[in-house]
C-alpha cells in the first residue's frame, strides 16, 4: 500500500511539474481590487501549494476531531 502511494505521489508530482513548465506565458490576474501580472507557471504553482497546504490542514483538523470523539 505504501509503495502504491509513493508511486501515485511521484506521478502526480511529475505531471504537475510538466504542466507548470509548459505554461510560462505572462497572465494578468485580478484579486478583488488588485491586478498582478505574473507567469502562469507561478500562478499554477501557488495554487498547487495552497491546495496542498489546505489539504494537510484539513486532514490534521479532522484527525484531531476523530481522536477527541474516541475519548
CHARMM-style PDB file with segment names, atoms N, HN, CA, C and O in Angstrom:
ATOM      1  N   UNK     1       0.822  -1.200   0.000  1.00  0.00      PROA
ATOM      2  CA  UNK     1       0.000   0.000   0.000  1.00  0.00      PROA
ATOM      3  C   UNK     1       0.866   1.264   0.000  1.00  0.00      PROA
ATOM      4  O   UNK     1       0.586   2.211  -0.735  1.00  0.00      PROA
ATOM      5  N   UNK     2       1.917   1.276   0.826  1.00  0.00      PROA
ATOM      6  HN  UNK     2       2.144   0.507   1.424  1.00  0.00      PROA
ATOM      7  CA  UNK     2       2.791   2.444   0.869  1.00  0.00      PROA
ATOM      8  C   UNK     2       3.511   2.658  -0.448  1.00  0.00      PROA
ATOM      9  O   UNK     2       3.752   3.794  -0.858  1.00  0.00      PROA
ATOM     10  N   UNK     3       3.856   1.557  -1.113  1.00  0.00      PROA
ATOM     11  HN  UNK     3       3.660   0.634  -0.780  1.00  0.00      PROA
ATOM     12  CA  UNK     3       4.540   1.666  -2.399  1.00  0.00      PROA
ATOM     13  C   UNK     3       3.618   2.275  -3.455  1.00  0.00      PROA
ATOM     14  O   UNK     3       4.058   3.067  -4.289  1.00  0.00      PROA
ATOM     15  N   UNK     4       2.332   1.901  -3.414  1.00  0.00      PROA
ATOM     16  HN  UNK     4       1.975   1.258  -2.737  1.00  0.00      PROA
ATOM     17  CA  UNK     4       1.362   2.461  -4.356  1.00  0.00      PROA
ATOM     18  C   UNK     4       1.170   3.952  -4.106  1.00  0.00      PROA
ATOM     19  O   UNK     4       1.054   4.728  -5.055  1.00  0.00      PROA
ATOM     20  N   UNK     5       1.137   4.360  -2.844  1.00  0.00      PROA
ATOM     21  HN  UNK     5       1.232   3.730  -2.073  1.00  0.00      PROA
ATOM     22  CA  UNK     5       1.012   5.780  -2.520  1.00  0.00      PROA
ATOM     23  C   UNK     5       2.222   6.561  -3.006  1.00  0.00      PROA
ATOM     24  O   UNK     5       2.089   7.664  -3.535  1.00  0.00      PROA
ATOM     25  N   UNK     6       3.399   5.984  -2.822  1.00  0.00      PROA
ATOM     26  HN  UNK     6       3.507   5.087  -2.392  1.00  0.00      PROA
ATOM     27  CA  UNK     6       4.624   6.643  -3.275  1.00  0.00      PROA
ATOM     28  C   UNK     6       4.633   6.803  -4.788  1.00  0.00      PROA
ATOM     29  O   UNK     6       4.973   7.871  -5.297  1.00  0.00      PROA
ATOM     30  N   UNK     7       4.265   5.762  -5.504  1.00  0.00      PROA
ATOM     31  HN  UNK     7       3.988   4.894  -5.091  1.00  0.00      PROA
ATOM     32  CA  UNK     7       4.218   5.830  -6.970  1.00  0.00      PROA
ATOM     33  C   UNK     7       3.185   6.852  -7.417  1.00  0.00      PROA
ATOM     34  O   UNK     7       3.434   7.615  -8.350  1.00  0.00      PROA
ATOM     35  N   UNK     8       2.027   6.875  -6.763  1.00  0.00      PROA
ATOM     36  HN  UNK     8       1.825   6.254  -6.005  1.00  0.00      PROA
ATOM     37  CA  UNK     8       0.994   7.855  -7.091  1.00  0.00      PROA
ATOM     38  C   UNK     8       1.440   9.281  -6.831  1.00  0.00      PROA
ATOM     39  O   UNK     8       1.177  10.179  -7.632  1.00  0.00      PROA
ATOM     40  N   UNK     9       2.116   9.487  -5.710  1.00  0.00      PROA
ATOM     41  HN  UNK     9       2.329   8.758  -5.060  1.00  0.00      PROA
ATOM     42  CA  UNK     9       2.613  10.826  -5.375  1.00  0.00      PROA
ATOM     43  C   UNK     9       3.675  11.279  -6.370  1.00  0.00      PROA
ATOM     44  O   UNK     9       3.678  12.436  -6.790  1.00  0.00      PROA
ATOM     45  N   UNK    10       4.569  10.381  -6.745  1.00  0.00      PROA
ATOM     46  HN  UNK    10       4.566   9.441  -6.404  1.00  0.00      PROA
ATOM     47  CA  UNK    10       5.602  10.728  -7.726  1.00  0.00      PROA
ATOM     48  C   UNK    10       5.003  11.025  -9.097  1.00  0.00      PROA
ATOM     49  O   UNK    10       5.449  11.942  -9.786  1.00  0.00      PROA
ATOM     50  N   UNK    11       3.999  10.256  -9.489  1.00  0.00      PROA
ATOM     51  HN  UNK    11       3.636   9.511  -8.929  1.00  0.00      PROA
ATOM     52  CA  UNK    11       3.335  10.502 -10.776  1.00  0.00      PROA
ATOM     53  C   UNK    11       2.619  11.852 -10.763  1.00  0.00      PROA
ATOM     54  O   UNK    11       2.687  12.603 -11.737  1.00  0.00      PROA
ATOM     55  N   UNK    12       1.936  12.158  -9.663  1.00  0.00      PROA
ATOM     56  HN  UNK    12       1.881  11.548  -8.873  1.00  0.00      PROA
ATOM     57  CA  UNK    12       1.242  13.449  -9.551  1.00  0.00      PROA
ATOM     58  C   UNK    12       2.244  14.606  -9.559  1.00  0.00      PROA
ATOM     59  O   UNK    12       1.998  15.639 -10.181  1.00  0.00      PROA
ATOM     60  N   UNK    13       3.362  14.431  -8.875  1.00  0.00      PROA
ATOM     61  HN  UNK    13       3.562  13.592  -8.370  1.00  0.00      PROA
ATOM     62  CA  UNK    13       4.387  15.476  -8.854  1.00  0.00      PROA
ATOM     63  C   UNK    13       4.984  15.678 -10.246  1.00  0.00      PROA
ATOM     64  O   UNK    13       5.220  16.813 -10.659  1.00  0.00      PROA
ATOM     65  N   UNK    14       5.229  14.588 -10.969  1.00  0.00      PROA
ATOM     66  HN  UNK    14       5.037  13.665 -10.633  1.00  0.00      PROA
ATOM     67  CA  UNK    14       5.790  14.696 -12.316  1.00  0.00      PROA
ATOM     68  C   UNK    14       4.816  15.389 -13.262  1.00  0.00      PROA
ATOM     69  O   UNK    14       5.217  16.250 -14.045  1.00  0.00      PROA
ATOM     70  N   UNK    15       3.540  15.018 -13.193  1.00  0.00      PROA
ATOM     71  HN  UNK    15       3.215  14.318 -12.557  1.00  0.00      PROA
ATOM     72  CA  UNK    15       2.538  15.658 -14.052  1.00  0.00      PROA
ATOM     73  C   UNK    15       2.389  17.141 -13.714  1.00  0.00      PROA
ATOM     74  O   UNK    15       2.260  17.975 -14.610  1.00  0.00      PROA
ATOM     75  N   UNK    16       2.407  17.465 -12.432  1.00  0.00      PROA
ATOM     76  HN  UNK    16       2.512  16.788 -11.704  1.00  0.00      PROA
ATOM     77  CA  UNK    16       2.313  18.866 -12.017  1.00  0.00      PROA
ATOM     78  C   UNK    16       3.493  19.662 -12.537  1.00  0.00      PROA
ATOM     79  O   UNK    16       3.326  20.780 -13.024  1.00  0.00      PROA
ATOM     80  N   UNK    17       4.669  19.103 -12.438  1.00  0.00      PROA
ATOM     81  HN  UNK    17       4.806  18.195 -12.042  1.00  0.00      PROA
ATOM     82  CA  UNK    17       5.868  19.778 -12.924  1.00  0.00      PROA
ATOM     83  C   UNK    17       5.812  20.008 -14.429  1.00  0.00      PROA
ATOM     84  O   UNK    17       6.212  21.069 -14.909  1.00  0.00      PROA
ATOM     85  N   UNK    18       5.323  19.031 -15.171  1.00  0.00      PROA
ATOM     86  HN  UNK    18       4.998  18.169 -14.781  1.00  0.00      PROA
ATOM     87  CA  UNK    18       5.189  19.182 -16.625  1.00  0.00      PROA
ATOM     88  C   UNK    18       4.226  20.309 -16.962  1.00  0.00      PROA
ATOM     89  O   UNK    18       4.520  21.138 -17.823  1.00  0.00      PROA
ATOM     90  N   UNK    19       3.074  20.348 -16.292  1.00  0.00      PROA
ATOM     91  HN  UNK    19       2.835  19.674 -15.593  1.00  0.00      PROA
ATOM     92  CA  UNK    19       2.085  21.396 -16.551  1.00  0.00      PROA
ATOM     93  C   UNK    19       2.658  22.770 -16.207  1.00  0.00      PROA
ATOM     94  O   UNK    19       2.471  23.731 -16.952  1.00  0.00      PROA
ATOM     95  N   UNK    20       3.354  22.855 -15.078  1.00  0.00      PROA
ATOM     96  HN  UNK    20       3.506  22.073 -14.472  1.00  0.00      PROA
ATOM     97  CA  UNK    20       3.933  24.134 -14.666  1.00  0.00      PROA
ATOM     98  C   UNK    20       4.977  24.612 -15.670  1.00  0.00      PROA
ATOM     99  O   UNK    20       4.979  25.786 -16.042  1.00  0.00      PROA
ATOM    100  N   UNK    21       5.851  23.736 -16.109  1.00  0.00      PROA
ATOM    101  HN  UNK    21       5.850  22.783 -15.807  1.00  0.00      PROA
ATOM    102  CA  UNK    21       6.922  24.132 -17.027  1.00  0.00      PROA
ATOM    103  C   UNK    21       6.423  24.481 -18.422  1.00  0.00      PROA
ATOM    104  O   UNK    21       7.090  25.221 -19.146  1.00  0.00      PROA
ATOM    105  N   UNK    22       5.262  23.961 -18.812  1.00  0.00      PROA
ATOM    106  HN  UNK    22       4.721  23.359 -18.224  1.00  0.00      PROA
ATOM    107  CA  UNK    22       4.739  24.251 -20.147  1.00  0.00      PROA
ATOM    108  C   UNK    22       3.920  25.540 -20.198  1.00  0.00      PROA
ATOM    109  O   UNK    22       3.517  25.971 -21.279  1.00  0.00      PROA
ATOM    110  N   UNK    23       3.672  26.151 -19.057  1.00  0.00      PROA
ATOM    111  HN  UNK    23       3.999  25.801 -18.180  1.00  0.00      PROA
ATOM    112  CA  UNK    23       2.843  27.364 -19.023  1.00  0.00      PROA
ATOM    113  C   UNK    23       3.668  28.536 -18.511  1.00  0.00      PROA
ATOM    114  O   UNK    23       3.539  28.943 -17.356  1.00  0.00      PROA
ATOM    115  N   UNK    24       4.508  29.068 -19.372  1.00  0.00      PROA
ATOM    116  HN  UNK    24       4.613  28.737 -20.310  1.00  0.00      PROA
ATOM    117  CA  UNK    24       5.401  30.147 -18.946  1.00  0.00      PROA
ATOM    118  C   UNK    24       4.955  31.527 -19.423  1.00  0.00      PROA
ATOM    119  O   UNK    24       5.602  32.517 -19.083  1.00  0.00      PROA
ATOM    120  N   UNK    25       3.890  31.629 -20.188  1.00  0.00      PROA
ATOM    121  HN  UNK    25       3.364  30.825 -20.464  1.00  0.00      PROA
ATOM    122  CA  UNK    25       3.444  32.928 -20.668  1.00  0.00      PROA
ATOM    123  C   UNK    25       2.925  33.773 -19.504  1.00  0.00      PROA
ATOM    124  O   UNK    25       2.451  33.241 -18.500  1.00  0.00      PROA
ATOM    125  N   UNK    26       3.019  35.079 -19.649  1.00  0.00      PROA
ATOM    126  HN  UNK    26       3.403  35.511 -20.465  1.00  0.00      PROA
ATOM    127  CA  UNK    26       2.574  36.003 -18.612  1.00  0.00      PROA
ATOM    128  C   UNK    26       1.066  36.203 -18.708  1.00  0.00      PROA
ATOM    129  O   UNK    26       0.512  36.369 -19.794  1.00  0.00      PROA
ATOM    130  N   UNK    27       0.421  36.184 -17.555  1.00  0.00      PROA
ATOM    131  HN  UNK    27       0.871  36.050 -16.673  1.00  0.00      PROA
ATOM    132  CA  UNK    27      -1.027  36.422 -17.491  1.00  0.00      PROA
ATOM    133  C   UNK    27      -1.289  37.502 -16.454  1.00  0.00      PROA
ATOM    134  O   UNK    27      -0.505  37.698 -15.525  1.00  0.00      PROA
ATOM    135  N   UNK    28      -2.404  38.197 -16.630  1.00  0.00      PROA
ATOM    136  HN  UNK    28      -3.040  38.037 -17.384  1.00  0.00      PROA
ATOM    137  CA  UNK    28      -2.819  39.203 -15.660  1.00  0.00      PROA
ATOM    138  C   UNK    28      -3.911  38.598 -14.803  1.00  0.00      PROA
ATOM    139  O   UNK    28      -4.908  38.089 -15.315  1.00  0.00      PROA
ATOM    140  N   UNK    29      -3.718  38.656 -13.502  1.00  0.00      PROA
ATOM    141  HN  UNK    29      -2.908  39.070 -13.086  1.00  0.00      PROA
ATOM    142  CA  UNK    29      -4.664  38.075 -12.559  1.00  0.00      PROA
ATOM    143  C   UNK    29      -5.264  39.178 -11.704  1.00  0.00      PROA
ATOM    144  O   UNK    29      -4.548  40.037 -11.188  1.00  0.00      PROA
ATOM    145  N   UNK    30      -6.580  39.149 -11.560  1.00  0.00      PROA
ATOM    146  HN  UNK    30      -7.161  38.452 -11.979  1.00  0.00      PROA
ATOM    147  CA  UNK    30      -7.258  40.125 -10.709  1.00  0.00      PROA
ATOM    148  C   UNK    30      -7.673  39.436  -9.418  1.00  0.00      PROA
ATOM    149  O   UNK    30      -8.221  38.333  -9.431  1.00  0.00      PROA
ATOM    150  N   UNK    31      -7.401  40.105  -8.305  1.00  0.00      PROA
ATOM    151  HN  UNK    31      -6.956  41.000  -8.294  1.00  0.00      PROA
ATOM    152  CA  UNK    31      -7.828  39.629  -6.997  1.00  0.00      PROA
ATOM    153  C   UNK    31      -8.444  40.826  -6.284  1.00  0.00      PROA
ATOM    154  O   UNK    31      -7.729  41.700  -5.795  1.00  0.00      PROA
ATOM    155  N   UNK    32      -9.754  40.861  -6.229  1.00  0.00      PROA
ATOM    156  HN  UNK    32     -10.335  40.151  -6.626  1.00  0.00      PROA
ATOM    157  CA  UNK    32     -10.518  41.995  -5.717  1.00  0.00      PROA
ATOM    158  C   UNK    32     -10.128  43.256  -6.475  1.00  0.00      PROA
ATOM    159  O   UNK    32     -10.497  43.403  -7.640  1.00  0.00      PROA
ATOM    160  N   UNK    33      -9.400  44.159  -5.853  1.00  0.00      PROA
ATOM    161  HN  UNK    33      -9.101  44.039  -4.906  1.00  0.00      PROA
ATOM    162  CA  UNK    33      -9.054  45.426  -6.496  1.00  0.00      PROA
ATOM    163  C   UNK    33      -7.633  45.445  -7.039  1.00  0.00      PROA
ATOM    164  O   UNK    33      -7.185  46.467  -7.560  1.00  0.00      PROA
ATOM    165  N   UNK    34      -6.929  44.345  -6.927  1.00  0.00      PROA
ATOM    166  HN  UNK    34      -7.293  43.516  -6.504  1.00  0.00      PROA
ATOM    167  CA  UNK    34      -5.532  44.284  -7.333  1.00  0.00      PROA
ATOM    168  C   UNK    34      -5.392  43.573  -8.667  1.00  0.00      PROA
ATOM    169  O   UNK    34      -6.119  42.622  -8.953  1.00  0.00      PROA
ATOM    170  N   UNK    35      -4.459  44.037  -9.477  1.00  0.00      PROA
ATOM    171  HN  UNK    35      -3.868  44.810  -9.244  1.00  0.00      PROA
ATOM    172  CA  UNK    35      -4.088  43.367 -10.719  1.00  0.00      PROA
ATOM    173  C   UNK    35      -2.618  42.991 -10.607  1.00  0.00      PROA
ATOM    174  O   UNK    35      -1.778  43.818 -10.254  1.00  0.00      PROA
ATOM    175  N   UNK    36      -2.325  41.751 -10.908  1.00  0.00      PROA
ATOM    176  HN  UNK    36      -3.008  41.079 -11.195  1.00  0.00      PROA
ATOM    177  CA  UNK    36      -0.945  41.278 -10.848  1.00  0.00      PROA
ATOM    178  C   UNK    36      -0.631  40.564 -12.155  1.00  0.00      PROA
ATOM    179  O   UNK    36      -1.385  39.697 -12.597  1.00  0.00      PROA
ATOM    180  N   UNK    37       0.488  40.936 -12.768  1.00  0.00      PROA
ATOM    181  HN  UNK    37       1.100  41.640 -12.409  1.00  0.00      PROA
ATOM    182  CA  UNK    37       0.954  40.244 -13.967  1.00  0.00      PROA
ATOM    183  C   UNK    37       2.109  39.348 -13.564  1.00  0.00      PROA
ATOM    184  O   UNK    37       3.108  39.811 -13.013  1.00  0.00      PROA
ATOM    185  N   UNK    38       1.963  38.050 -13.846  1.00  0.00      PROA
ATOM    186  HN  UNK    38       1.152  37.674 -14.294  1.00  0.00      PROA
ATOM    187  CA  UNK    38       2.996  37.084 -13.484  1.00  0.00      PROA
ATOM    188  C   UNK    38       2.946  35.927 -14.465  1.00  0.00      PROA
ATOM    189  O   UNK    38       1.935  35.728 -15.138  1.00  0.00      PROA
ATOM    190  N   UNK    39       4.027  35.163 -14.553  1.00  0.00      PROA
ATOM    191  HN  UNK    39       4.848  35.325 -14.007  1.00  0.00      PROA
ATOM    192  CA  UNK    39       3.984  33.971 -15.406  1.00  0.00      PROA
ATOM    193  C   UNK    39       2.929  32.979 -14.907  1.00  0.00      PROA
ATOM    194  O   UNK    39       2.743  32.798 -13.703  1.00  0.00      PROA
ATOM    195  N   UNK    40       2.272  32.369 -15.825  1.00  0.00      PROA
ATOM    196  HN  UNK    40       2.423  32.516 -16.802  1.00  0.00      PROA
ATOM    197  CA  UNK    40       1.229  31.408 -15.497  1.00  0.00      PROA
ATOM    198  C   UNK    40       1.789  30.251 -14.655  1.00  0.00      PROA
ATOM    199  O   UNK    40       1.071  29.686 -13.830  1.00  0.00      PROA
ATOM    200  N   UNK    41       3.048  29.902 -14.855  1.00  0.00      PROA
ATOM    201  HN  UNK    41       3.632  30.362 -15.525  1.00  0.00      PROA
ATOM    202  CA  UNK    41       3.671  28.820 -14.092  1.00  0.00      PROA
ATOM    203  C   UNK    41       3.681  29.138 -12.601  1.00  0.00      PROA
ATOM    204  O   UNK    41       3.436  28.257 -11.776  1.00  0.00      PROA
ATOM    205  N   UNK    42       3.963  30.388 -12.252  1.00  0.00      PROA
ATOM    206  HN  UNK    42       4.163  31.103 -12.922  1.00  0.00      PROA
ATOM    207  CA  UNK    42       3.972  30.778 -10.846  1.00  0.00      PROA
ATOM    208  C   UNK    42       2.569  30.709 -10.268  1.00  0.00      PROA
ATOM    209  O   UNK    42       2.381  30.262  -9.136  1.00  0.00      PROA
ATOM    210  N   UNK    43       1.587  31.148 -11.036  1.00  0.00      PROA
ATOM    211  HN  UNK    43       1.740  31.512 -11.955  1.00  0.00      PROA
ATOM    212  CA  UNK    43       0.199  31.105 -10.582  1.00  0.00      PROA
ATOM    213  C   UNK    43      -0.255  29.662 -10.336  1.00  0.00      PROA
ATOM    214  O   UNK    43      -0.911  29.377  -9.334  1.00  0.00      PROA
ATOM    215  N   UNK    44       0.093  28.766 -11.241  1.00  0.00      PROA
ATOM    216  HN  UNK    44       0.626  28.997 -12.055  1.00  0.00      PROA
ATOM    217  CA  UNK    44      -0.274  27.357 -11.076  1.00  0.00      PROA
ATOM    218  C   UNK    44       0.443  26.758  -9.876  1.00  0.00      PROA
ATOM    219  O   UNK    44      -0.160  26.023  -9.094  1.00  0.00      PROA
ATOM    220  N   UNK    45       1.730  27.069  -9.725  1.00  0.00      PROA
ATOM    221  HN  UNK    45       2.220  27.666 -10.360  1.00  0.00      PROA
ATOM    222  CA  UNK    45       2.491  26.542  -8.592  1.00  0.00      PROA
ATOM    223  C   UNK    45       1.932  27.056  -7.267  1.00  0.00      PROA
ATOM    224  O   UNK    45       1.834  26.295  -6.304  1.00  0.00      PROA
ATOM    225  N   UNK    46       1.566  28.335  -7.205  1.00  0.00      PROA
ATOM    226  HN  UNK    46       1.646  28.953  -7.987  1.00  0.00      PROA
ATOM    227  CA  UNK    46       0.973  28.883  -5.985  1.00  0.00      PROA
ATOM    228  C   UNK    46      -0.355  28.202  -5.660  1.00  0.00      PROA
ATOM    229  O   UNK    46      -0.618  27.869  -4.505  1.00  0.00      PROA
ATOM    230  N   UNK    47      -1.186  27.996  -6.677  1.00  0.00      PROA
ATOM    231  HN  UNK    47      -0.972  28.267  -7.616  1.00  0.00      PROA
ATOM    232  CA  UNK    47      -2.458  27.325  -6.456  1.00  0.00      PROA
ATOM    233  C   UNK    47      -2.244  25.894  -5.968  1.00  0.00      PROA
ATOM    234  O   UNK    47      -2.973  25.416  -5.098  1.00  0.00      PROA
ATOM    235  N   UNK    48      -1.255  25.218  -6.523  1.00  0.00      PROA
ATOM    236  HN  UNK    48      -0.663  25.606  -7.230  1.00  0.00      PROA
ATOM    237  CA  UNK    48      -0.932  23.856  -6.098  1.00  0.00      PROA
ATOM    238  C   UNK    48      -0.459  23.832  -4.649  1.00  0.00      PROA
ATOM    239  O   UNK    48      -0.904  22.994  -3.864  1.00  0.00      PROA
ATOM    240  N   UNK    49       0.436  24.744  -4.291  1.00  0.00      PROA
ATOM    241  HN  UNK    49       0.797  25.424  -4.929  1.00  0.00      PROA
ATOM    242  CA  UNK    49       0.947  24.794  -2.920  1.00  0.00      PROA
ATOM    243  C   UNK    49      -0.146  25.148  -1.917  1.00  0.00      PROA
ATOM    244  O   UNK    49      -0.195  24.578  -0.827  1.00  0.00      PROA
ATOM    245  N   UNK    50      -1.020  26.082  -2.278  1.00  0.00      PROA
ATOM    246  HN  UNK    50      -0.979  26.545  -3.163  1.00  0.00      PROA
ATOM    247  CA  UNK    50      -2.136  26.424  -1.392  1.00  0.00      PROA
ATOM    248  C   UNK    50      -3.062  25.228  -1.224  1.00  0.00      PROA
ATOM    249  O   UNK    50      -3.541  24.966  -0.122  1.00  0.00      PROA
ATOM    250  N   UNK    51      -3.316  24.504  -2.304  1.00  0.00      PROA
ATOM    251  HN  UNK    51      -2.926  24.718  -3.200  1.00  0.00      PROA
ATOM    252  CA  UNK    51      -4.157  23.308  -2.223  1.00  0.00      PROA
ATOM    253  C   UNK    51      -3.549  22.224  -1.349  1.00  0.00      PROA
ATOM    254  O   UNK    51      -4.254  21.586  -0.567  1.00  0.00      PROA
ATOM    255  N   UNK    52      -2.254  22.013  -1.474  1.00  0.00      PROA
ATOM    256  HN  UNK    52      -1.681  22.532  -2.109  1.00  0.00      PROA
ATOM    257  CA  UNK    52      -1.569  21.020  -0.633  1.00  0.00      PROA
ATOM    258  C   UNK    52      -1.639  21.435   0.828  1.00  0.00      PROA
ATOM    259  O   UNK    52      -1.935  20.616   1.698  1.00  0.00      PROA
ATOM    260  N   UNK    53      -1.364  22.721   1.100  1.00  0.00      PROA
ATOM    261  HN  UNK    53      -1.123  23.386   0.394  1.00  0.00      PROA
ATOM    262  CA  UNK    53      -1.413  23.228   2.463  1.00  0.00      PROA
ATOM    263  C   UNK    53      -2.809  23.073   3.061  1.00  0.00      PROA
ATOM    264  O   UNK    53      -2.948  22.643   4.206  1.00  0.00      PROA
ATOM    265  N   UNK    54      -3.834  23.418   2.301  1.00  0.00      PROA
ATOM    266  HN  UNK    54      -3.721  23.768   1.371  1.00  0.00      PROA
ATOM    267  CA  UNK    54      -5.205  23.297   2.797  1.00  0.00      PROA
ATOM    268  C   UNK    54      -5.591  21.839   3.032  1.00  0.00      PROA
ATOM    269  O   UNK    54      -6.301  21.536   3.991  1.00  0.00      PROA
ATOM    270  N   UNK    55      -5.139  20.947   2.183  1.00  0.00      PROA
ATOM    271  HN  UNK    55      -4.562  21.193   1.404  1.00  0.00      PROA
ATOM    272  CA  UNK    55      -5.410  19.525   2.373  1.00  0.00      PROA
ATOM    273  C   UNK    55      -4.767  18.979   3.634  1.00  0.00      PROA
ATOM    274  O   UNK    55      -5.391  18.216   4.371  1.00  0.00      PROA
ATOM    275  N   UNK    56      -3.529  19.365   3.884  1.00  0.00      PROA
ATOM    276  HN  UNK    56      -3.023  19.985   3.285  1.00  0.00      PROA
ATOM    277  CA  UNK    56      -2.841  18.927   5.103  1.00  0.00      PROA
ATOM    278  C   UNK    56      -3.529  19.504   6.328  1.00  0.00      PROA
ATOM    279  O   UNK    56      -3.750  18.797   7.311  1.00  0.00      PROA
ATOM    280  N   UNK    57      -3.866  20.784   6.273  1.00  0.00      PROA
ATOM    281  HN  UNK    57      -3.687  21.358   5.474  1.00  0.00      PROA
ATOM    282  CA  UNK    57      -4.535  21.429   7.395  1.00  0.00      PROA
ATOM    283  C   UNK    57      -5.882  20.764   7.690  1.00  0.00      PROA
ATOM    284  O   UNK    57      -6.192  20.489   8.849  1.00  0.00      PROA
ATOM    285  N   UNK    58      -6.673  20.509   6.667  1.00  0.00      PROA
ATOM    286  HN  UNK    58      -6.422  20.732   5.726  1.00  0.00      PROA
ATOM    287  CA  UNK    58      -7.966  19.853   6.835  1.00  0.00      PROA
ATOM    288  C   UNK    58      -7.789  18.450   7.408  1.00  0.00      PROA
ATOM    289  O   UNK    58      -8.552  18.033   8.279  1.00  0.00      PROA
ATOM    290  N   UNK    59      -6.799  17.733   6.930  1.00  0.00      PROA
ATOM    291  HN  UNK    59      -6.179  18.072   6.223  1.00  0.00      PROA
ATOM    292  CA  UNK    59      -6.528  16.383   7.431  1.00  0.00      PROA
ATOM    293  C   UNK    59      -6.158  16.403   8.912  1.00  0.00      PROA
ATOM    294  O   UNK    59      -6.621  15.557   9.677  1.00  0.00      PROA
ATOM    295  N   UNK    60      -5.332  17.358   9.318  1.00  0.00      PROA
ATOM    296  HN  UNK    60      -4.956  18.046   8.697  1.00  0.00      PROA
ATOM    297  CA  UNK    60      -4.951  17.467  10.727  1.00  0.00      PROA
ATOM    298  C   UNK    60      -6.154  17.805  11.606  1.00  0.00      PROA
ATOM    299  O   UNK    60      -6.309  17.246  12.691  1.00  0.00      PROA
ATOM    300  N   UNK    61      -6.996  18.709  11.144  1.00  0.00      PROA
ATOM    301  HN  UNK    61      -6.870  19.164  10.262  1.00  0.00      PROA
ATOM    302  CA  UNK    61      -8.179  19.078  11.907  1.00  0.00      PROA
ATOM    303  C   UNK    61      -9.121  17.895  12.047  1.00  0.00      PROA
ATOM    304  O   UNK    61      -9.656  17.653  13.128  1.00  0.00      PROA
ATOM    305  N   UNK    62      -9.329  17.155  10.961  1.00  0.00      PROA
ATOM    306  HN  UNK    62      -8.894  17.351  10.083  1.00  0.00      PROA
ATOM    307  CA  UNK    62     -10.235  16.004  11.014  1.00  0.00      PROA
ATOM    308  C   UNK    62      -9.681  14.907  11.911  1.00  0.00      PROA
ATOM    309  O   UNK    62     -10.446  14.280  12.644  1.00  0.00      PROA
ATOM    310  N   UNK    63      -8.386  14.657  11.877  1.00  0.00      PROA
ATOM    311  HN  UNK    63      -7.764  15.167  11.282  1.00  0.00      PROA
ATOM    312  CA  UNK    63      -7.815  13.615  12.731  1.00  0.00      PROA
ATOM    313  C   UNK    63      -7.875  14.020  14.201  1.00  0.00      PROA
ATOM    314  O   UNK    63      -8.046  13.168  15.073  1.00  0.00      PROA
ATOM    315  N   UNK    64      -7.736  15.307  14.479  1.00  0.00      PROA
ATOM    316  HN  UNK    64      -7.597  16.000  13.771  1.00  0.00      PROA
ATOM    317  CA  UNK    64      -7.861  15.794  15.854  1.00  0.00      PROA
ATOM    318  C   UNK    64      -9.297  15.617  16.350  1.00  0.00      PROA
ATOM    319  O   UNK    64      -9.506  15.206  17.491  1.00  0.00      PROA
ATOM    320  N   UNK    65     -10.281  15.919  15.512  1.00  0.00      PROA
ATOM    321  HN  UNK    65     -10.111  16.253  14.585  1.00  0.00      PROA
ATOM    322  CA  UNK    65     -11.678  15.746  15.888  1.00  0.00      PROA
ATOM    323  C   UNK    65     -12.010  14.280  16.135  1.00  0.00      PROA
ATOM    324  O   UNK    65     -12.754  13.962  17.063  1.00  0.00      PROA
ATOM    325  N   UNK    66     -11.470  13.393  15.318  1.00  0.00      PROA
ATOM    326  HN  UNK    66     -10.867  13.652  14.564  1.00  0.00      PROA
ATOM    327  CA  UNK    66     -11.735  11.964  15.493  1.00  0.00      PROA
ATOM    328  C   UNK    66     -11.149  11.446  16.783  1.00  0.00      PROA
ATOM    329  O   UNK    66     -11.771  10.641  17.476  1.00  0.00      PROA
ATOM    330  N   UNK    67      -9.941  11.910  17.114  1.00  0.00      PROA
ATOM    331  HN  UNK    67      -9.436  12.565  16.551  1.00  0.00      PROA
ATOM    332  CA  UNK    67      -9.298  11.444  18.341  1.00  0.00      PROA
ATOM    333  C   UNK    67     -10.035  11.973  19.578  1.00  0.00      PROA
ATOM    334  O   UNK    67     -10.063  11.295  20.605  1.00  0.00      PROA
ATOM    335  N   UNK    68     -10.623  13.151  19.503  1.00  0.00      PROA
ATOM    336  HN  UNK    68     -10.600  13.703  18.669  1.00  0.00      PROA
ATOM    337  CA  UNK    68     -11.378  13.701  20.626  1.00  0.00      PROA
ATOM    338  C   UNK    68     -12.707  12.960  20.810  1.00  0.00      PROA
ATOM    339  O   UNK    68     -13.177  12.820  21.939  1.00  0.00      PROA
ATOM    340  N   UNK    69     -13.307  12.495  19.742  1.00  0.00      PROA
ATOM    341  HN  UNK    69     -12.925  12.609  18.825  1.00  0.00      PROA
ATOM    342  CA  UNK    69     -14.574  11.772  19.823  1.00  0.00      PROA
ATOM    343  C   UNK    69     -14.388  10.384  20.434  1.00  0.00      PROA
ATOM    344  O   UNK    69     -15.302   9.856  21.066  1.00  0.00      PROA
ATOM    345  N   UNK    70     -13.209   9.796  20.248  1.00  0.00      PROA
ATOM    346  HN  UNK    70     -12.466  10.225  19.735  1.00  0.00      PROA
ATOM    347  CA  UNK    70     -12.944   8.468  20.793  1.00  0.00      PROA
ATOM    348  C   UNK    70     -12.802   8.492  22.307  1.00  0.00      PROA
ATOM    349  O   UNK    70     -13.034   7.476  22.962  1.00  0.00      PROA
ATOM    350  N   UNK    71     -12.423   9.633  22.877  1.00  0.00      PROA
ATOM    351  HN  UNK    71     -12.234  10.459  22.345  1.00  0.00      PROA
ATOM    352  CA  UNK    71     -12.196   9.727  24.321  1.00  0.00      PROA
ATOM    353  C   UNK    71     -13.447   9.799  25.088  1.00  0.00      PROA
ATOM    354  OT1 UNK    71     -13.415   9.881  26.315  1.00  0.00      PROA
TER     355      UNK     71
END
